[in-house]
């Protein structure tokens, strides 16, 4: 077993993304270095994540995100005793090194210094339904090639030093920003309208069955049907965004550094937000995830 990097996620009712998460991280790190928390002990998760370290937990929605990130923080702390870095996040998030560097993520983490928390630049992949009519049957990047920069998903998720992560993993108790030029976090929630609709249907059903009120769950209001909005209108809006054909990301990282400051309770942050335009991804990213 290698000791450079481990990956950690939690999943329920997300087979599409889990298959790709296991294929990406398991194929690169080795499945034995990947931990999947099976929320509800679903048979499909056990099947898709076979060979990974699977931890089954009860199917509960009460205080979901608080409990999830308490568990993540504890596991990351423990795993750091055995690995140089631990990559932690949602099952639809994938940390990728720019192929122009000539390294994959494992090779990159093998070369960077120890005892840092790394923050990749967040790129949200957006399905432009009017142009991208091909169904995703394998990798996501290629059939989907447009992304917007999102500081909300520029997460301190590559953990190699002490630093408790906030709920959602958006902030850390760590006062130094390390945002390597070649490191990206691809957030795939909006990569396909049909997948999005299916995931949201299952989430709405889950909270409805729980009988819990919004304040009892600790999760976003979009999990509740009355705050979901119109899926098709959301994706139609992606198609109207202006597209920047270049891929110069330097300006976005400079803004992160320029606004770096203490948030509260020991957490650190840069100014959040997304941009009205999208970028077309270079072909060198196609097929990675």
Beta strands, then each sheet from edge to edge (+ up, - down):
strand 1: 5-11
strand 2: 34-39
strand 3: 53-57
strand 4: 85-88
strand 5: 93-97
strand 6: 117-118
strand 7: 121-125
strand 8: 146-149
strand 9: 158-159
strand 10: 183-187
strand 11: 243-244
strand 12: 261-262
strand 13: 268-269
strand 14: 278-280
sheet 1: 3+ 2+ 1+ 4+ 9- 6+
sheet 2: 5+ 10- 7- 8+ 14- 11-
sheet 3: 12+ 13-
end
